Amino acid sequence: MAVHNVATVSQWPRLARWLATWWGPYQAEGARDLRIDFLRGFAVLAMVVDHVGGRSWLYAITGGNRFYTSAAEAFIFISGLLVGIVYGRIVQRDGFAAGMRRALERAGVLYLLTIGVTLPLIVVSELLELPWATGVSLAEPFRLLVDVLSLHRTYYLIDVMVLYTLLLAIAPGALWLLAHGRTRLLLAATWGLWLTYQLIPDQAEIPWTIDGNYLFHFAAWQVFFFTAMAIGYHRDRVAAWFPPAVQRRLLVLTAVGFVGLIVLYRMGNAVWQWLAIENPALLDPDHVLALVFGKGDVRPGRVVASAIVFGFFWLLTTWAWRPLSRALGWLLIPLGQHALYAYTAHIVLVVLLALALKPFPPIPREARWTNTLLQLGSLLVIWW
């Protein structure tokens, strides 16, 4: 018996070494934070899954663009975080002019890419009457060209790129505030604009009305970008607020909150129907849901849900980096490091698939395996 106990005890160091190899917190290996690439890669994956084909088994991972937050919020937030980190570092090292120039150069590249994709997408979609065609008139090509060039016209899958272009164009102003110690002013401005849009959206439609933009209203969505930009710029200071012990507690709390959101989502309209019955002024469950979690208007519930979900995934990636990176890093990190290319490539794939499937009957909604295979294939093509 004693021999058995000694043998058992002797296994513990080996088990500890094995756990240390496979499980452990993130350790920086260079200037680039691979956790950000990993999470942005997951946002790209979710966008591809949600836009290619239809309902699939992968919706259990992405939410199918119907959950209380989505890949779009994550993409905009992470983009703002990176702008704060990267261009903030340039400002601190080379001065504000250098940081502003780099940010504007990036905005210029994104602008050219946006209009370069928008024009052919509109023409092909409308001429061939693809499923997302909205009846945009091609009778006045010069007017259409001017509308696209001036960012007064957007289209299916391009709307988020227009939003990102506008955010980057304004980012140097936010960068100036951050560099001159006006972080509180920036946060007051971004949250004040968001609140104004919640109360009087028609008066807060800035910088201008964009035809075809039904979802990404600048005044509402900018709150993700500029809040994240402030966090990224002051990254070291913010990190000091959350020592390891606090992070572990927050991981548990955000996990509980995430599970609660999933349960609420799975309950469907039952909760909202109950609220509508209790308060008839809310009209119907769909109205209640839009009032609390509306995506286009970035309602308060959506902000809270995004904070919970983003916080959970960040902390999970931090504390379970080794198993996650070994299992999925090969796929997600390259997608995250080339997110703009991946998003553009997925638009091309969506169009090509629509053209290839046009002669055939529509894929039934219940054909989950077919859609799953289409989505996995698209992801691997983009990754390759």
N, C-alpha and C positions, 0 to 999 in steps of 0.2 A: 504493500500500500504506500509506504514511504517512497519507494522507488518510483511508483506511478506519479506521486505528487511532485517529486523533483523533476521528472520528465515534463510534467505539465507546466511547471513554473518556467522551465528552460525554454519553453516555446514563446513566452511572452516577449522577450527581446526581439525575436524574429518577427512576431506579429506586429510589434511596434514599428520596426523598420519598414515592414510592408505597408502599414498604414501611412507612415511618413512619406513613402514614395508615391502613394496614390492619392492621399488626401492632405490638403494644406492650403493656407491662404496665398493670395497672389503675391509674388515677389517680382518687383520691377527688374527687367533685364536690359533696359535701355531708356532712352528719352521718350519713346513711344509707349503709351499705355495700351496694352493689347486687350484689356477688358473693354475699352471703348470700341475697338475694332470688332470684337466678338459680339457685343450687343448691337452695334449698328448692322453687323452682318445678319443678326437674327431679325432686325427690322426689315432688311432687304428681303430675307426669306419670306417673312410674313406678307410683304407686299406682293411678291410673285405668286404665292399661294392664293391670296385673296383676289388676284386679278386674272389669273389663268384658269380657264375652265369654269367650273361651278363648285357646288357643295362637294366636299371630299372628307376623307378621314383626317386630313391634316388640319382641318378647321378646329379640331380639338386642341391644337397647339397654338394656332394664330387667332382664334376667336372669330374667324370668317368675316372680319370687318363689322361685326355686330356687337362686340363686347363694349364695355364702358370706357375703354381706351383702346388704341390701335397702334399699328406700326407707324402711321403718319405722325402721331404725336411724338413717338419715340425718335423718329428720324429728325424732326424739327428740333427737338430738345437736344439731341446729341450733336446736331450741327451747330447749334448755338454754343454748346459746351466746348466744342473743338475750336470755334472762332475765338472764344475767350481765352483758351489755353494757348493756342498756336500764335495768334496775332498779339495777344497780351505779352507773350514771351518776346516777340519781336520788338514791341514797343519798349519793353523794359531794357532790352539789350541795345537796340539801334535807334530808338527814338520814335515819337508818334508818327512822323512823316513816313517812315519806312513801313510801319504797321498799316497805316492808312492806304499806302500805295499797293501793298500786297493784297489787302482786302478788296480794294476796287478792281484789281486785276482778276481776282477770283470771280467777282461779280460779273465782270465783262465776259469771261469765259462761259459762265453759266448762262448769261443772257444770250450769247450766240448759239449755245447748244439748245436753249429753250425755243428760240424762234426757228432754228434749223430743224427741229423735230416737229414743231407745231404745224407749220405750213404743209409739208407732205402728208402728215397724219390727217389733217382736215380734208384735203383734196381726195386722198385715197378713200377715206371713210365715207365721205358724202357721195362720191361718184359711184362707189360699189355698194352703197347702202349697207355698211357693216352694222352689227347689232347695236352699237352705241351712237350711230349717226343721229344728229339732232336737228337736221334740216337747215344747216348753215348755208346761206345762199352763195353760190359761186359765180353768179351773174355779174358781179362787180369785183373782179380780181384785184384791182388797184386799191379799192377801199378795204378789202379783206387784208391785203398786204400791210397797209398802214395801221390797221387795227392790231395786227399781230406784232408788228415792229414796235408800236407804242405801248404794248402790253395792255391794250384795251380789249383784247379777245384771247381767250384761252380755250382749252378743249379737254376732252376725256384723257385722263392720266397725266396731263400737262399742268393742271391747275396747281399742284403742289410745287412744281418747278418754278412757276411764276411767283408763287409766294416766297420761295427760297431766294430767288433772284432779287426781289424787292427787299427782303430782310438783309441780304448781304450788301445791297447798295446803301442801306441806312446804317449798317454796322459801324462804319468809321465814326459816326456821331456818337454812338454808344461807347465806342472805344475811347473817344476823347474824354467822355465823362468818367469812365473808369480810371483812365490814366491820370486824371486831375482830382482824384479823390471824391468824385460825385456819384458814388455807387447808389447811395440812398435816393438821390434825385432820379437816377435811371430807373430804379425799381418803383419809385412813386409814379413815374411817367408811364411805365409799361403796365402796371396794375391799374392805374387810373384810367388808361385808355380801354383796358379790358372791361372794367366796371362800367364805363360809359357805354360801351357797346351792349352790355347786358341790359341796361336800362333804356337807352334810346339808340338802337342800332342804326336807324336811318340817318341820324345826325353824326354818327361815328364811322361812316363808310369811307375810309381813307386807304391809299392816297386818291383813288378814284374807283368808279364802278367798272367792273370787268365782266364783259359778256361771256357767258359760259362758265363763270365761276359760281357754282352753287354750294360749295362746301368750305373752301379755305378763305374765310373772310379775314383780311389782314389784321384789323383792329382786335379781333378775338385771338387769333393764332399767334400773334407776335409775343404774347405773354410767355409762351414756352421758350422761344428763342432767346429773348433778352434776359429772362431770369436765369436760364442756363449759361448765358454768356457771362453774367456777373459771377456765377458760381465758378465757372472755368477760370476767369481772370484771377479770382481770389482763392484758387484751389487749395493752396497750402494752408491758408488760414481756416478755410472751411473744414479741411481734413482734421485739423487740430481740435475742432469741436467734437469730433467723434472718435475717441480712442477705442481700442479693440473691445473693451468690455461693453461700451455703449453700442457698438456695432452689432455685437451678438444679441443684445436685448432687442435692438431695432429689427434685426433679422427675424426674430420670433414674432414681434408685433406686426411687421408688414406681411409675414406669412399668414398670420391669422386674418388680417384685413383682406388679403388676396383671396383666401378661401371663402371669406364672407361675401366678397363680390361675386365669386363663382356661384355660390349657393343662390344669391339673389338673382343672378342671371338665369340659372337653371330653373328657378321657380316661374320664370316667364312673366306673364301679365298679371298673375294672381295678386301680387303686392300692389301693383299700380291700379288694378280694378278696385281693390279695397280702398285705396286712397281716394279714388274718384267717387266712390259711393259715400265716403265720409265727408268729402268736400265736393259737391256737385259743380262748383264754379270751375273746377279743373277740367270739366267737360268729359274727357275720355282717357283711358289708360295711355294711349299713344301720346296724348298731349302732356300728361304727367311725366312720362319717360323723357320726352323731348325737353321739358322744362328743367329736369334735373340733370340729365346726361346728354343733352343735345350736342352733336359733334360739330356741326358747322358753326354754331355760336359759342362753342367751348363753355358749356354751362358749368356752374360750380361743382356739381357732382362729378363731372368729367375731369376737372382739375384735381379733385381729391383722389379719384380713382387712379389717375395717372401718377400722382405722387406715391401712392401705395404700391402700385405695380412696378414703377421704375425703381423705387427704393428697394423693393424686394429683389428684383433681378440684379441690381448693382451689388447688393450685399451677398446674394447667393453666389454671384460670379467671383466676388472677392474671397469668400471663405471656402468655396468648392472649386477653385480655379483649376487645380490639377486634373481631377476627373472630367470636368467639363471641357477643358481645352484639349485633353487627349481624345475624348469621344467626338467632339464637334468642331474643334479648332481648325482642322484641315478644310472644312467647308465654310464656316462663318467668318473666320479672320480674313481670308482673301476677299470675300464679298464685302466686308466692312471697310477694308482698305481701298477698295475700288467701288464704293457705293454709288457714285454718280454714273460711272460706266455701267454698273450692274442694273441700275434703274432704267437707263436709256435702252440697254439691250433687252430688258424685259418688255418694254413698249414695242420694240420691233418684233419680238416673239409673239406677243399678243396679237398683233396685226397679221403676222404670217399664219398663225394657227387659225384665226378667223377666216382668212382667205382659203386655207386648205380644207376647212370643215364646211365652208359655205354651201357646196353642192349637196351635202348630206343633211338628213333630218337633225334637228337640235338634240344635243345630248340630254337625256332625261335627268331631272333633278336628283333622282334616286341612284343614278349611276356613279356612286362614290368611288368605286375602284378605278373607273375610267378617268375621272377627274384627278384622282390621286396620282395615277401614273403620268398624266399630262403635266402635272405640277412638278413632280419629282424630275421628270425628264427635262423640263424647262430650267429648273435649278441647276442641274448638272451641266447643261449646255452653257449657261451663263458662267458657271464656275470654271468650266474648261476653257 
